[in-house]
Amino acid sequence: MRKLGDSGLEVFPLSLGGNVFGWTADRGQSFEVLDAYSAAGGNFIDTADSYSAFAPGNKGGESEGIIGEWVRERGNRGEVVIATKVSQHPEFQGLRGANIKAAAEASLRRLGTDYIDLYYTHFDKPEVPVGEILTALDELVREGKVRAIGASNISAERLVESLEFSEREGVARYVALQPHYNLVSRETYEGDLQEVVARHGLSAVPYYALASGFLTGKYRAGASVQSPRAAGGEKLLASERGQKVLAALDEVAQARGVEIATVALAWLGAQPTVAAPIASARVVEQLPALVAAAELTLTEDEVAKLRDASA
């Protein structure tokens, strides 16, 4: 288990993404994936109030609803760390203080619980003062409805401003950052954001850890992938960087006798500040390669090989 900042929360080194629940994974498939993840020792489930409003016929909150049903049926609420997010639900847009509190209440109802372990601001809204955002989050923490708070999709400048406000005013402080970060998208985190996270003792929980499936190795020349995200994978396959990264992943995976996805996630887990990459599984057969990353420790040479290929 790894610690999330100074929150006291301890999490499995691979966070299970809930974005597919209620979208490409139905209730039965989602339960199977959640059961298998839990059986493998996993305890860190990531979702958002907006998942999956983007799917035809959905309203948002479908993922939270499925997770809530699973927790209730399994009776394991105290054994799992549930992270969800605010700002993008169609009925609860933005980060105004009143909206944050209303959205949290709606998430609590869907999750069927009286507390959220980790509550992220999903997309920062620069037009809202950080003081208003953090004051609202602090109230939720003081009421016992949220245990810890985090940010996602935020600039380094706004993150620093937020951390300084919390320190100055004595209110709840971000303990985690959820950045877009993987072997073919390093510039989205490395640099200023990573430095702020390191300097202030936060933990990074990267999303798009497998680049929408590209880093599983299923996108190859001549192969046809049926996926809502196939266009992105095909674009990466056509790039020089994508091809170099795949070649390096192939080499390391073959040498270690593991899946390509396992190596890609292990590389992220080996990076400074990263506590747990997020990856999702639509069906239970996809899960073993993901959770195996928690047991794979890459050598310094392997880490460097992948870093150089992804430069």
Phi and psi restraints in degrees (value plus and minus 20) as a CYANA .aco file:
   2 ARG   PHI    -141.6  -101.6
   2 ARG   PSI     127.9   167.9
   3 LYS   PHI    -104.6   -64.6
   3 LYS   PSI     123.5   163.5
   4 LEU   PHI    -117.2   -77.2
   4 LEU   PSI      81.1   121.1
   5 GLY   PHI      32.5    72.5
   5 GLY   PSI    -155.6  -115.6
   6 ASP   PHI    -127.7   -87.7
   6 ASP   PSI       6.8    46.8
   7 SER   PHI     -96.7   -56.7
   7 SER   PSI     -41.8    -1.8
   8 GLY   PHI      68.7   108.7
   8 GLY   PSI     -28.7    11.3
   9 LEU   PHI     -97.9   -57.9
   9 LEU   PSI     114.5   154.5
  10 GLU   PHI    -138.2   -98.2
  10 GLU   PSI     108.9   148.9
  11 VAL   PHI    -149.4  -109.4
  11 VAL   PSI     132.8   172.8
  12 PHE   PHI     -82.7   -42.7
  12 PHE   PSI     125.1   165.1
  13 PRO   PHI     -90.0   -50.0
  13 PRO   PSI     -16.5    23.5
  14 LEU   PHI    -154.6  -114.6
  14 LEU   PSI      96.4   136.4
  15 SER   PHI    -108.7   -68.7
  15 SER   PSI     113.6   153.6
  16 LEU   PHI    -105.5   -65.5
  16 LEU   PSI      98.6   138.6
  17 GLY   PHI     -96.5   -56.5
  17 GLY   PSI     110.8   150.8
  18 GLY   PHI    -120.1   -80.1
  18 GLY   PSI      -7.3    32.7
  19 ASN   PHI     -84.5   -44.5
  19 ASN   PSI     -45.4    -5.4
  20 VAL   PHI    -104.8   -64.8
  20 VAL   PSI     -36.7     3.3
  21 PHE   PHI     -87.9   -47.9
  21 PHE   PSI     103.6   143.6
  22 GLY   PHI      63.1   103.1
  22 GLY   PSI     -14.9    25.1
  23 TRP   PHI    -141.5  -101.5
  23 TRP   PSI    -108.5   -68.5
  24 THR   PHI    -110.1   -70.1
  24 THR   PSI     -30.7     9.3
  25 ALA   PHI    -137.2   -97.2
  25 ALA   PSI     103.5   143.5
  26 ASP   PHI     -99.0   -59.0
  26 ASP   PSI    -197.2  -157.2
  27 ARG   PHI     -79.0   -39.0
  27 ARG   PSI     -65.2   -25.2
  28 GLY   PHI     -84.0   -44.0
  28 GLY   PSI     -66.3   -26.3
  29 GLN   PHI     -82.5   -42.5
  29 GLN   PSI     -61.3   -21.3
  30 SER   PHI     -81.9   -41.9
  30 SER   PSI     -63.7   -23.7
  31 PHE   PHI     -82.1   -42.1
  31 PHE   PSI     -61.5   -21.5
  32 GLU   PHI     -82.1   -42.1
  32 GLU   PSI     -63.3   -23.3
  33 VAL   PHI     -84.8   -44.8
  33 VAL   PSI     -65.6   -25.6
  34 LEU   PHI     -82.3   -42.3
  34 LEU   PSI     -61.8   -21.8
  35 ASP   PHI     -81.9   -41.9
  35 ASP   PSI     -65.0   -25.0
  36 ALA   PHI     -87.7   -47.7
  36 ALA   PSI     -59.3   -19.3
  37 TYR   PHI     -82.6   -42.6
  37 TYR   PSI     -65.4   -25.4
  38 SER   PHI     -83.0   -43.0
  38 SER   PSI     -61.7   -21.7
  39 ALA   PHI     -84.1   -44.1
  39 ALA   PSI     -47.4    -7.4
  40 ALA   PHI    -103.3   -63.3
  40 ALA   PSI     -19.0    21.0
  41 GLY   PHI      81.7   121.7
  41 GLY   PSI     -19.0    21.0
  42 GLY   PHI     -94.6   -54.6
  42 GLY   PSI     124.7   164.7
  43 ASN   PHI    -160.3  -120.3
  43 ASN   PSI     -15.0    25.0
  44 PHE   PHI    -138.0   -98.0
  44 PHE   PSI      85.5   125.5
  45 ILE   PHI    -131.5   -91.5
  45 ILE   PSI     108.5   148.5
  46 ASP   PHI    -131.2   -91.2
  46 ASP   PSI     111.9   151.9
  47 THR   PHI    -167.4  -127.4
  47 THR   PSI    -189.7  -149.7
  48 ALA   PHI    -176.9  -136.9
  48 ALA   PSI     133.6   173.6
  49 ASP   PHI     -86.2   -46.2
  49 ASP   PSI     -40.8    -0.8
  50 SER   PHI    -106.9   -66.9
  50 SER   PSI     -30.0    10.0
  51 TYR   PHI     -97.3   -57.3
  51 TYR   PSI     102.2   142.2
  52 SER   PHI    -145.6  -105.6
  52 SER   PSI      57.6    97.6
  53 ALA   PHI     -82.0   -42.0
  53 ALA   PSI     -39.2     0.8
  54 PHE   PHI     -96.8   -56.8
  54 PHE   PSI     -32.1     7.9
  55 ALA   PHI    -109.0   -69.0
  55 ALA   PSI     117.9   157.9
  56 PRO   PHI     -73.7   -33.7
  56 PRO   PSI     110.7   150.7
  57 GLY   PHI      68.4   108.4
  57 GLY   PSI     -28.8    11.2
  58 ASN   PHI    -114.6   -74.6
  58 ASN   PSI     134.9   174.9
  59 LYS   PHI    -128.4   -88.4
  59 LYS   PSI     -34.2     5.8
  60 GLY   PHI      82.5   122.5
  60 GLY   PSI     121.9   161.9
  61 GLY   PHI      74.4   114.4
  61 GLY   PSI     -21.9    18.1
  62 GLU   PHI     -81.3   -41.3
  62 GLU   PSI     -61.3   -21.3
  63 SER   PHI     -84.5   -44.5
  63 SER   PSI     -66.9   -26.9
  64 GLU   PHI     -79.0   -39.0
  64 GLU   PSI     -60.4   -20.4
  65 GLY   PHI     -81.5   -41.5
  65 GLY   PSI     -63.2   -23.2
  66 ILE   PHI     -86.0   -46.0
  66 ILE   PSI     -64.0   -24.0
  67 ILE   PHI     -81.6   -41.6
  67 ILE   PSI     -62.5   -22.5
  68 GLY   PHI     -81.2   -41.2
  68 GLY   PSI     -61.9   -21.9
  69 GLU   PHI     -84.7   -44.7
  69 GLU   PSI     -61.4   -21.4
  70 TRP   PHI     -82.9   -42.9
  70 TRP   PSI     -65.9   -25.9
  71 VAL   PHI     -82.4   -42.4
  71 VAL   PSI     -62.0   -22.0
  72 ARG   PHI     -84.7   -44.7
  72 ARG   PSI     -65.1   -25.1
  73 GLU   PHI     -87.7   -47.7
  73 GLU   PSI     -54.0   -14.0
  74 ARG   PHI    -108.0   -68.0
  74 ARG   PSI     -36.2     3.8
  75 GLY   PHI      43.1    83.1
  75 GLY   PSI      17.8    57.8
  76 ASN   PHI    -139.6   -99.6
  76 ASN   PSI       6.0    46.0
  77 ARG   PHI     -74.6   -34.6
  77 ARG   PSI     -60.2   -20.2
  78 GLY   PHI     -92.3   -52.3
  78 GLY   PSI     -29.5    10.5
  79 GLU   PHI    -119.7   -79.7
  79 GLU   PSI     -27.0    13.0
  80 VAL   PHI    -140.1  -100.1
  80 VAL   PSI     127.6   167.6
  81 VAL   PHI    -124.2   -84.2
  81 VAL   PSI      91.9   131.9
  82 ILE   PHI    -122.7   -82.7
  82 ILE   PSI     103.8   143.8
  83 ALA   PHI    -131.3   -91.3
  83 ALA   PSI     111.9   151.9
  84 THR   PHI    -156.9  -116.9
  84 THR   PSI     158.5   198.5
  85 LYS   PHI    -158.9  -118.9
  85 LYS   PSI     137.6   177.6
  86 VAL   PHI    -148.0  -108.0
  86 VAL   PSI     126.7   166.7
  87 SER   PHI     111.2   151.2
  87 SER   PSI     -38.3     1.7
  88 GLN   PHI    -134.8   -94.8
  88 GLN   PSI     -26.7    13.3
  89 HIS   PHI     -83.1   -43.1
  89 HIS   PSI     117.0   157.0
  90 PRO   PHI     -73.2   -33.2
  90 PRO   PSI     -51.2   -11.2
  91 GLU   PHI    -114.4   -74.4
  91 GLU   PSI     -28.3    11.7
  92 PHE   PHI    -157.0  -117.0
  92 PHE   PSI      43.3    83.3
  93 GLN   PHI    -101.5   -61.5
  93 GLN   PSI     115.9   155.9
  94 GLY   PHI      77.3   117.3
  94 GLY   PSI    -197.0  -157.0
  95 LEU   PHI    -145.9  -105.9
  95 LEU   PSI       6.1    46.1
  96 ARG   PHI     -84.4   -44.4
  96 ARG   PSI     129.1   169.1
  97 GLY   PHI     -74.2   -34.2
  97 GLY   PSI     -66.6   -26.6
  98 ALA   PHI     -84.0   -44.0
  98 ALA   PSI     -56.7   -16.7
  99 ASN   PHI     -88.4   -48.4
  99 ASN   PSI     -60.9   -20.9
 100 ILE   PHI     -77.2   -37.2
 100 ILE   PSI     -65.6   -25.6
 101 LYS   PHI     -89.8   -49.8
 101 LYS   PSI     -59.0   -19.0
 102 ALA   PHI     -87.0   -47.0
 102 ALA   PSI     -61.2   -21.2
 103 ALA   PHI     -85.2   -45.2
 103 ALA   PSI     -58.9   -18.9
 104 ALA   PHI     -82.5   -42.5
 104 ALA   PSI     -61.7   -21.7
 105 GLU   PHI     -82.3   -42.3
 105 GLU   PSI     -60.7   -20.7
 106 ALA   PHI     -85.6   -45.6
 106 ALA   PSI     -61.1   -21.1
 107 SER   PHI     -83.4   -43.4
 107 SER   PSI     -61.7   -21.7
 108 LEU   PHI     -80.7   -40.7
 108 LEU   PSI     -60.0   -20.0
 109 ARG   PHI     -84.9   -44.9
 109 ARG   PSI     -65.9   -25.9
 110 ARG   PHI     -85.9   -45.9
 110 ARG   PSI     -58.1   -18.1
 111 LEU   PHI     -96.8   -56.8
 111 LEU   PSI     -34.1     5.9
 112 GLY   PHI      44.6    84.6
 112 GLY   PSI      17.9    57.9
 113 THR   PHI    -158.1  -118.1
 113 THR   PSI     146.1   186.1
 114 ASP   PHI    -124.8   -84.8
 114 ASP   PSI     -13.8    26.2
 115 TYR   PHI    -173.6  -133.6
 115 TYR   PSI     128.4   168.4
 116 ILE   PHI    -125.9   -85.9
 116 ILE   PSI     110.4   150.4
 117 ASP   PHI     -90.2   -50.2
 117 ASP   PSI     -66.2   -26.2
 118 LEU   PHI    -157.2  -117.2
 118 LEU   PSI     100.2   140.2
 119 TYR   PHI    -136.1   -96.1
 119 TYR   PSI      95.2   135.2
 120 TYR   PHI    -118.4   -78.4
 120 TYR   PSI     126.1   166.1
 121 THR   PHI     -99.6   -59.6
 121 THR   PSI      98.3   138.3
 122 HIS   PHI     -90.1   -50.1
 122 HIS   PSI     -72.9   -32.9
 123 PHE   PHI    -150.8  -110.8
 123 PHE   PSI     105.6   145.6
 124 ASP   PHI     -82.5   -42.5
 124 ASP   PSI     128.1   168.1
 125 LYS   PHI    -141.7  -101.7
 125 LYS   PSI      74.3   114.3
 126 PRO   PHI     -78.4   -38.4
 126 PRO   PSI     -40.1    -0.1
 127 GLU   PHI     -95.6   -55.6
 127 GLU   PSI     -31.9     8.1
 128 VAL   PHI    -119.7   -79.7
 128 VAL   PSI     106.1   146.1
 129 PRO   PHI     -78.4   -38.4
 129 PRO   PSI     120.4   160.4
 130 VAL   PHI     -79.7   -39.7
 130 VAL   PSI     -50.7   -10.7
 131 GLY   PHI     -81.5   -41.5
 131 GLY   PSI     -59.5   -19.5
 132 GLU   PHI     -86.8   -46.8
 132 GLU   PSI     -62.1   -22.1
 133 ILE   PHI     -83.3   -43.3
 133 ILE   PSI     -70.3   -30.3
 134 LEU   PHI     -92.3   -52.3
 134 LEU   PSI     -51.0   -11.0
 135 THR   PHI     -84.9   -44.9
 135 THR   PSI     -61.9   -21.9
 136 ALA   PHI     -85.5   -45.5
 136 ALA   PSI     -63.3   -23.3
 137 LEU   PHI     -84.1   -44.1
 137 LEU   PSI     -59.1   -19.1
 138 ASP   PHI     -81.6   -41.6
 138 ASP   PSI     -59.4   -19.4
 139 GLU   PHI     -81.6   -41.6
 139 GLU   PSI     -60.1   -20.1
 140 LEU   PHI     -84.4   -44.4
 140 LEU   PSI     -58.7   -18.7
 141 VAL   PHI     -85.9   -45.9
 141 VAL   PSI     -65.3   -25.3
 142 ARG   PHI     -84.6   -44.6
 142 ARG   PSI     -50.3   -10.3
 143 GLU   PHI    -100.8   -60.8
 143 GLU   PSI     -25.9    14.1
 144 GLY   PHI      60.6   100.6
 144 GLY   PSI      -9.0    31.0
 145 LYS   PHI    -107.0   -67.0
 145 LYS   PSI     -37.6     2.4
 146 VAL   PHI    -156.7  -116.7
 146 VAL   PSI     115.2   155.2
 147 ARG   PHI    -108.3   -68.3
 147 ARG   PSI     -59.3   -19.3
 148 ALA   PHI    -171.3  -131.3
 148 ALA   PSI     138.8   178.8
 149 ILE   PHI    -144.0  -104.0
 149 ILE   PSI     134.1   174.1
 150 GLY   PHI    -164.9  -124.9
 150 GLY   PSI     152.7   192.7
 151 ALA   PHI    -148.7  -108.7
 151 ALA   PSI     133.2   173.2
 152 SER   PHI    -162.1  -122.1
 152 SER   PSI     129.4   169.4
 153 ASN   PHI      32.0    72.0
 153 ASN   PSI      41.5    81.5
 154 ILE   PHI    -156.5  -116.5
 154 ILE   PSI     128.0   168.0
 155 SER   PHI     -97.5   -57.5
 155 SER   PSI     139.2   179.2
 156 ALA   PHI     -80.2   -40.2
 156 ALA   PSI     -57.6   -17.6
 157 GLU   PHI     -85.1   -45.1
 157 GLU   PSI     -65.1   -25.1
 158 ARG   PHI     -90.1   -50.1
 158 ARG   PSI     -52.6   -12.6
 159 LEU   PHI     -85.8   -45.8
 159 LEU   PSI     -64.4   -24.4
 160 VAL   PHI     -81.3   -41.3
 160 VAL   PSI     -65.5   -25.5
 161 GLU   PHI     -78.7   -38.7
 161 GLU   PSI     -60.3   -20.3
 162 SER   PHI     -86.4   -46.4
 162 SER   PSI     -65.4   -25.4
 163 LEU   PHI     -85.0   -45.0
 163 LEU   PSI     -58.3   -18.3
 164 GLU   PHI     -87.5   -47.5
 164 GLU   PSI     -58.1   -18.1
 165 PHE   PHI     -82.5   -42.5
 165 PHE   PSI     -65.8   -25.8
 166 SER   PHI     -79.6   -39.6
 166 SER   PSI     -62.4   -22.4
 167 GLU   PHI     -84.8   -44.8
 167 GLU   PSI     -64.3   -24.3
 168 ARG   PHI     -88.9   -48.9
 168 ARG   PSI     -60.6   -20.6
 169 GLU   PHI    -116.8   -76.8
 169 GLU   PSI     -26.5    13.5
 170 GLY   PHI      49.4    89.4
 170 GLY   PSI      13.5    53.5
 171 VAL   PHI    -127.5   -87.5
 171 VAL   PSI     154.5   194.5
 172 ALA   PHI     -72.1   -32.1
 172 ALA   PSI     124.8   164.8
 173 ARG   PHI    -142.8  -102.8
 173 ARG   PSI     121.9   161.9
 174 TYR   PHI     -80.0   -40.0
 174 TYR   PSI     114.9   154.9
 175 VAL   PHI    -131.1   -91.1
 175 VAL   PSI     -33.2     6.8
 176 ALA   PHI    -163.8  -123.8
 176 ALA   PSI     131.8   171.8
 177 LEU   PHI    -145.2  -105.2
 177 LEU   PSI     113.8   153.8
 178 GLN   PHI    -128.5   -88.5
 178 GLN   PSI      76.9   116.9
 179 PRO   PHI    -120.3   -80.3
 179 PRO   PSI     138.9   178.9
 180 HIS   PHI     -96.2   -56.2
 180 HIS   PSI      96.4   136.4
 181 TYR   PHI    -179.9  -139.9
 181 TYR   PSI     106.9   146.9
 182 ASN   PHI    -185.0  -145.0
 182 ASN   PSI    -197.3  -157.3
 183 LEU   PHI     -85.1   -45.1
 183 LEU   PSI     -42.3    -2.3
 184 VAL   PHI    -129.6   -89.6
 184 VAL   PSI      -8.0    32.0
 185 SER   PHI    -167.8  -127.8
 185 SER   PSI      51.6    91.6
 186 ARG   PHI    -108.7   -68.7
 186 ARG   PSI     -51.3   -11.3
 187 GLU   PHI     -89.2   -49.2
 187 GLU   PSI     -34.4     5.6
 188 THR   PHI     -95.4   -55.4
 188 THR   PSI     -29.6    10.4
 189 TYR   PHI    -154.1  -114.1
 189 TYR   PSI     -66.2   -26.2
 190 GLU   PHI     -83.4   -43.4
 190 GLU   PSI     121.7   161.7
 191 GLY   PHI      93.4   133.4
 191 GLY   PSI    -152.5  -112.5
 192 ASP   PHI     -80.3   -40.3
 192 ASP   PSI     -66.1   -26.1
 193 LEU   PHI     -82.4   -42.4
 193 LEU   PSI     -66.8   -26.8
 194 GLN   PHI     -81.1   -41.1
 194 GLN   PSI     -58.5   -18.5
 195 GLU   PHI     -85.2   -45.2
 195 GLU   PSI     -60.3   -20.3
 196 VAL   PHI     -84.8   -44.8
 196 VAL   PSI     -64.7   -24.7
 197 VAL   PHI     -79.8   -39.8
 197 VAL   PSI     -64.9   -24.9
 198 ALA   PHI     -86.6   -46.6
 198 ALA   PSI     -64.5   -24.5
 199 ARG   PHI     -84.4   -44.4
 199 ARG   PSI     -53.8   -13.8
 200 HIS   PHI    -122.2   -82.2
 200 HIS   PSI     -14.4    25.6
 201 GLY   PHI      52.2    92.2
 201 GLY   PSI       8.7    48.7
 202 LEU   PHI    -104.4   -64.4
 202 LEU   PSI     149.4   189.4
 203 SER   PHI    -134.5   -94.5
 203 SER   PSI     120.9   160.9
 204 ALA   PHI    -117.2   -77.2
 204 ALA   PSI     116.7   156.7
 205 VAL   PHI    -147.4  -107.4
 205 VAL   PSI      63.6   103.6
 206 PRO   PHI     -87.6   -47.6
 206 PRO   PSI     117.7   157.7
 207 TYR   PHI    -121.9   -81.9
 207 TYR   PSI     151.1   191.1
 208 TYR   PHI      32.3    72.3
 208 TYR   PSI      17.3    57.3
 209 ALA   PHI     -81.2   -41.2
 209 ALA   PSI     -47.3    -7.3
 210 LEU   PHI    -130.5   -90.5
 210 LEU   PSI      -1.3    38.7
 211 ALA   PHI      31.0    71.0
 211 ALA   PSI      32.7    72.7
 212 SER   PHI      34.5    74.5
 212 SER   PSI      15.2    55.2
 213 GLY   PHI      78.8   118.8
 213 GLY   PSI     -33.5     6.5
 214 PHE   PHI     -81.4   -41.4
 214 PHE   PSI     -58.6   -18.6
 215 LEU   PHI    -103.0   -63.0
 215 LEU   PSI      -8.4    31.6
 216 THR   PHI    -108.3   -68.3
 216 THR   PSI     -33.5     6.5
 217 GLY   PHI      67.4   107.4
 217 GLY   PSI     -13.5    26.5
 218 LYS   PHI     -98.0   -58.0
 218 LYS   PSI     -34.9     5.1
 219 TYR   PHI    -112.0   -72.0
 219 TYR   PSI      92.0   132.0
 220 ARG   PHI    -157.2  -117.2
 220 ARG   PSI     139.0   179.0
 221 ALA   PHI     -78.1   -38.1
 221 ALA   PSI     107.3   147.3
 222 GLY   PHI      67.4   107.4
 222 GLY   PSI     -29.8    10.2
 223 ALA   PHI    -109.6   -69.6
 223 ALA   PSI     124.9   164.9
 224 SER   PHI    -131.1   -91.1
 224 SER   PSI     102.6   142.6
 225 VAL   PHI    -131.2   -91.2
 225 VAL   PSI     103.6   143.6
 226 GLN   PHI    -113.4   -73.4
 226 GLN   PSI      81.3   121.3
 227 SER   PHI    -177.2  -137.2
 227 SER   PSI     126.3   166.3
 228 PRO   PHI     -81.1   -41.1
 228 PRO   PSI     -37.5     2.5
 229 ARG   PHI    -129.9   -89.9
 229 ARG   PSI      -4.1    35.9
 230 ALA   PHI     -82.2   -42.2
 230 ALA   PSI     -54.9   -14.9
 231 ALA   PHI     -79.5   -39.5
 231 ALA   PSI     -60.4   -20.4
 232 GLY   PHI     -85.6   -45.6
 232 GLY   PSI     -61.2   -21.2
 233 GLY   PHI     -85.7   -45.7
 233 GLY   PSI     -59.0   -19.0
 234 GLU   PHI     -86.9   -46.9
 234 GLU   PSI     -55.6   -15.6
 235 LYS   PHI     -84.9   -44.9
 235 LYS   PSI     -63.3   -23.3
 236 LEU   PHI     -84.9   -44.9
 236 LEU   PSI     -57.7   -17.7
 237 LEU   PHI     -82.6   -42.6
 237 LEU   PSI     -51.7   -11.7
 238 ALA   PHI     -99.8   -59.8
 238 ALA   PSI     -30.2     9.8
 239 SER   PHI    -109.6   -69.6
 239 SER   PSI     131.7   171.7
 240 GLU   PHI     -83.4   -43.4
 240 GLU   PSI     -61.0   -21.0
 241 ARG   PHI     -82.0   -42.0
 241 ARG   PSI     -65.0   -25.0
 242 GLY   PHI     -79.9   -39.9
 242 GLY   PSI     -62.4   -22.4
 243 GLN   PHI     -86.9   -46.9
 243 GLN   PSI     -60.2   -20.2
 244 LYS   PHI     -85.0   -45.0
 244 LYS   PSI     -61.4   -21.4
 245 VAL   PHI     -84.9   -44.9
 245 VAL   PSI     -63.9   -23.9
 246 LEU   PHI     -81.1   -41.1
 246 LEU   PSI     -61.6   -21.6
 247 ALA   PHI     -82.4   -42.4
 247 ALA   PSI     -62.8   -22.8
 248 ALA   PHI     -87.8   -47.8
 248 ALA   PSI     -60.4   -20.4
 249 LEU   PHI     -82.6   -42.6
 249 LEU   PSI     -62.7   -22.7
 250 ASP   PHI     -76.7   -36.7
 250 ASP   PSI     -65.4   -25.4
 251 GLU   PHI     -84.0   -44.0
 251 GLU   PSI     -67.5   -27.5
 252 VAL   PHI     -88.2   -48.2
 252 VAL   PSI     -64.1   -24.1
 253 ALA   PHI     -81.3   -41.3
 253 ALA   PSI     -61.4   -21.4
 254 GLN   PHI     -85.9   -45.9
 254 GLN   PSI     -61.5   -21.5
 255 ALA   PHI     -85.8   -45.8
 255 ALA   PSI     -53.3   -13.3
 256 ARG   PHI    -116.0   -76.0
 256 ARG   PSI     -27.8    12.2
 257 GLY   PHI      48.6    88.6
 257 GLY   PSI      18.3    58.3
 258 VAL   PHI    -151.0  -111.0
 258 VAL   PSI     152.8   192.8
 259 GLU   PHI     -95.6   -55.6
 259 GLU   PSI     135.0   175.0
 260 ILE   PHI     -80.0   -40.0
 260 ILE   PSI     -62.6   -22.6
 261 ALA   PHI     -79.0   -39.0
 261 ALA   PSI     -57.2   -17.2
 262 THR   PHI     -80.9   -40.9
 262 THR   PSI     -63.4   -23.4
 263 VAL   PHI     -87.0   -47.0
 263 VAL   PSI     -63.2   -23.2
 264 ALA   PHI     -81.0   -41.0
 264 ALA   PSI     -61.4   -21.4
 265 LEU   PHI     -92.1   -52.1
 265 LEU   PSI     -57.4   -17.4
 266 ALA   PHI     -84.7   -44.7
 266 ALA   PSI     -55.8   -15.8
 267 TRP   PHI     -82.3   -42.3
 267 TRP   PSI     -64.8   -24.8
 268 LEU   PHI     -82.1   -42.1
 268 LEU   PSI     -64.7   -24.7
 269 GLY   PHI     -83.0   -43.0
 269 GLY   PSI     -41.4    -1.4
 270 ALA   PHI    -106.0   -66.0
 270 ALA   PSI     -27.0    13.0
 271 GLN   PHI     -99.4   -59.4
 271 GLN   PSI     124.2   164.2
 272 PRO   PHI     -75.0   -35.0
 272 PRO   PSI     117.1   157.1
 273 THR   PHI      62.9   102.9
 273 THR   PSI     -36.0     4.0
 274 VAL   PHI    -100.3   -60.3
 274 VAL   PSI     105.5   145.5
 275 ALA   PHI    -114.8   -74.8
 275 ALA   PSI     -64.2   -24.2
 276 ALA   PHI    -181.5  -141.5
 276 ALA   PSI      92.8   132.8
 277 PRO   PHI     -85.7   -45.7
 277 PRO   PSI     134.6   174.6
 278 ILE   PHI    -123.4   -83.4
 278 ILE   PSI     112.9   152.9
 279 ALA   PHI    -165.3  -125.3
 279 ALA   PSI     124.7   164.7
 280 SER   PHI    -133.0   -93.0
 280 SER   PSI     134.8   174.8
 281 ALA   PHI    -148.8  -108.8
 281 ALA   PSI     104.9   144.9
 282 ARG   PHI     -97.1   -57.1
 282 ARG   PSI     -56.5   -16.5
 283 VAL   PHI    -151.3  -111.3
 283 VAL   PSI     138.2   178.2
 284 VAL   PHI     -83.2   -43.2
 284 VAL   PSI     -46.8    -6.8
 285 GLU   PHI     -84.6   -44.6
 285 GLU   PSI     -41.8    -1.8
 286 GLN   PHI    -102.6   -62.6
 286 GLN   PSI     -32.8     7.2
 287 LEU   PHI     -94.7   -54.7
 287 LEU   PSI     -60.8   -20.8
 288 PRO   PHI     -73.6   -33.6
 288 PRO   PSI     -59.9   -19.9
 289 ALA   PHI     -84.9   -44.9
 289 ALA   PSI     -48.0    -8.0
 290 LEU   PHI     -97.6   -57.6
 290 LEU   PSI     -72.4   -32.4
 291 VAL   PHI     -89.0   -49.0
 291 VAL   PSI     -41.7    -1.7
 292 ALA   PHI     -83.0   -43.0
 292 ALA   PSI     -42.6    -2.6
 293 ALA   PHI     -82.8   -42.8
 293 ALA   PSI     -46.8    -6.8
 294 ALA   PHI     -86.8   -46.8
 294 ALA   PSI     -42.1    -2.1
 295 GLU   PHI    -123.3   -83.3
 295 GLU   PSI     -27.0    13.0
 296 LEU   PHI    -117.0   -77.0
 296 LEU   PSI      97.6   137.6
 297 THR   PHI    -126.8   -86.8
 297 THR   PSI      93.3   133.3
 298 LEU   PHI     -96.2   -56.2
 298 LEU   PSI     130.0   170.0
 299 THR   PHI     -96.0   -56.0
 299 THR   PSI     145.4   185.4
 300 GLU   PHI     -80.7   -40.7
 300 GLU   PSI     -57.9   -17.9
 301 ASP   PHI     -85.4   -45.4
 301 ASP   PSI     -59.9   -19.9
 302 GLU   PHI     -87.3   -47.3
 302 GLU   PSI     -62.2   -22.2
 303 VAL   PHI     -80.5   -40.5
 303 VAL   PSI     -63.0   -23.0
 304 ALA   PHI     -87.1   -47.1
 304 ALA   PSI     -60.3   -20.3
 305 LYS   PHI     -78.6   -38.6
 305 LYS   PSI     -64.5   -24.5
 306 LEU   PHI     -90.9   -50.9
 306 LEU   PSI     -58.1   -18.1
 307 ARG   PHI     -82.8   -42.8
 307 ARG   PSI     -64.7   -24.7
 308 ASP   PHI     -85.5   -45.5
 308 ASP   PSI     -59.4   -19.4
 309 ALA   PHI     -86.5   -46.5
 309 ALA   PSI     -49.3    -9.3
 310 SER   PHI    -114.8   -74.8
 310 SER   PSI     -17.1    22.9
